[in-house]
Amino acid sequence: MSQFSKKQTEARAKVDRARTYSLTDAIEIVKDASYSKFDETMDLAVRLGVDPRHADQMVRGAVVLPNGLGKEVRVLVFAKGEKEKAARDAGADFVGAEDLVAKIQEGWFDFDMAIATPDMMGVVGKIGKLLGPRGLMPNPKVGTVTFDVEQAVKECKAGKIEYRVEKAGIIHAPVGKLSFESDKLRENIIALIEALMKAKPSAAKGTYLKKISLSSTMGPGVPLDVADVAAQLT
């Protein structure tokens, strides 16, 4: 008995696992293979030629996707005084200090990204074990610990995503919604891969971009032709 439903089987049949596809073709196949009733997210998986067990081969950062993610991003800012006002004026959904820490300690997590001014990290550190596993801990390496809260909030609202290589050397990241025009998805994908290239550790040896695949929330993975993708980078 098949472990896949009829719709899943039909979707998987649209992908030839023995070949790789151009970025343009892969986007269209992912769109065509979608069978869900909701607007799925398109995800990119990139296997890098790094060993993240070594600190000098860790790949982590953030990039603002030129066409956003197609969803509202709820931004929380830990700040006081003038920076609190700046965060509110920039469009932050939640701004505060010890009051927000207390809410989070009680189990409240109705936000997507968190930003903090450097002077607030002593307070935020108290809930690091709660925020960290959820990928919500502010970090200076990705620009979410900063005094320029106005710029940070605007970037998050515009579609800023964070990426971090996993133990197996793979990075997973959303690149938009299936309802996006194909050109907009392509622009987002290229922006992310260019960011990964810029983040290449000097200690990384050999082939850096090893494998790339594209998929939707419910759909099958479509393997990309790495050379085709690399040729489109600026």
N, C-alpha and C positions, 0 to 999 in steps of 0.2 A: 504493500500500500504506500502510495506516494506521501512524503512528508510535507509536500506543498499543496496548496489549494489550486483549483483550476486556473484562477486568475494569476497566481504566482507562477505557475508552470508556463502559462502563455507569455508572461512578461519575461521570464528567463530565456524562453525560446528566441527572443528577439536579439539576444546577445551571443555572439560567437566567441566563446572563451579562448579559442585557439588563435585569435588575432588581436591586434590592437587597433584603435580607431583614432582618427584625427579629432582634435578638440571640437571642431564644428559638428562632425558626425555624432560624437559621443553625447553632446548636449541634446541633439534631436532624438537620439535613441532613448535617453533617460526620460525625456518628455513623453515620447510615444509609448514607453513601457509602463507609464503610470496608470494605475487602475483604482486608486483610492478616490473617495468623494471629497477630500479636503485638499487644500493647496499645499502640497508637500514642499519640504525644504530640500534643496539640492546640496549635497555634501561632497567635499573633495577629500580624498585620502592620498597622502604622499609618503612613500617609503624613502627615507633619506639614508645616505651612506655615512651614518654616524653611529657611535656607540654611546648612548646617553648615560651609561654607567660612569663615564669619565666626565668630570665637570667641564673640561675644556672642549667637549663635543656636544654640550647641551645647546639646543636650539629653542629659543623662546622669544616672543615679542608680540607685537600688535600691528594691525594695519587697518586703515579706514577704507572699506570697500567703496569704490566710486559710485555704485548704485544702491548702496545700503543692503539690508537684509529683508526688506519687505514686511517688517513688523515693528510695532512700537517697542522701544527699549526703555524700561523703567530704570532710572538712574538715581542712586542714593549717594549722598555726599556727606562725609564726616568733616565738619568745619565749624568755626565760630567767628563771630564778629563780622568784619568786612567781607571775609571769604564766604561766610554763610550767605550774605546778601548777594554776592556775585554769583554764587551757585544757583540761587533761586532765580535771579534775573536771567541766567543762561538757560533755564528750563529744567533744572533738576526736579525730580518728582518728590524726593524726600531729602531733607537737610536737617542735620542736628549733630549731637555729640553723645553725651552719656545717656540721653533719653533713647536714642536709637540703639545703643549698645544693650540697654535693658530690654527693649522690645525683641531684639534678636536672641538674647539669652532665654527669652520666654518662648522661642520657636517661630518667630515671624521672619519670613524670607520672601516677601512679595516684591522683589526687585531683581533686575537682571545684571546690573553692573554696579560696583562700588568704587568710589573715589575718596581719597582722604588727603588733607593737607599734611605735610610732614610733622607738624607739631601735634597732630592728633593720633599719630601711630602708637603712642604709649597707651592711649585709651582703646584704640582698635585692637591692639595686641591681645587684650583680654578675651576677645572672641575669635582669635585666630584659628582655633581648633574647630570652630563652627563654620567659619567662612572658607577656610582653606580647601576642605574636601569638596565643596560645592563650586570651586573655581571663582569665588567672589572676593578673595582677599586682595586688597589694594597692593600694588607692587610698583616700585619706581622703574623697573625694567620695561614695563608695558605702559608707562605714562599715567598710571592711576594713583600715584603718590606724587602730588605736585601742588605748588601754590597757585599755579595758573588753572584754577578750577573752571573758569569760564570756557577756556579752550578744551579742557578735558571733557566737560559735559557736552559741548557741541559735537566733539568727535564721536562720543558714545552714541549720541542721538542720531548722528549721520550714518552709522553703520560700522563702527569700529569693532573688530573682533580680535580676540587674543588667540595665540597658537602656542602649543608646547609639545615637544616631541615626547612620545610615550616610550616605555621601556624597550619595545621592539623596534624603535627607530621610525615610528609612523606618526604623522601628524594628521589629525582629523579636524575639519573645520567647515562650517556652513558657508555657502557662497551666494545664497539668494533663494527665491521661491520659483517653483516650476512655472508659475504664471508670468514670470519676467520674460521680456523679449530675449531671444537667444543672444543677441549682441551684448546686451547688458550683463547676462550671465558670463559670457566670455570675458568681458572687461573685468568683472569681479575676480574670476579665476586667475587671469593673468596678473592682476594686482597682488593677489595672495602669493603666487609662485615667485613673482619678482621680489616680494618681501622675504620669502624663504631664501632666495639666492643671496640677498644682501646680508642675511643673518648667518651665512655659511661660516662655521668655525674654521679658523686657520689650521686647527689640528685634524680636520677631516681630510682623509686621503682617498684617492680613487674616485669612482663615480659618485656624485653627490645626489642627483635626482635618479633614483633607481627605478621606481614604479609609481605610476599615478593612476588613480581610478576615480570615476564619477558615479554617483548614485543618488537616488531620491530616498526619502524617509522609509518608504515601503518597498522600493524597487530593487532590482539586481544591480550589482556593480558592473561598470563598463570600463575595461582597461584602455588607457590612452597610449598613443604613440608618443613616448617621451621626446623624441627628436622633433616631432611636429610642434609640441608645446614649446620646447626650448627655442625653436626658430621664431616664435612669435613674441619673445621677450625683447624689450627695448634695451 
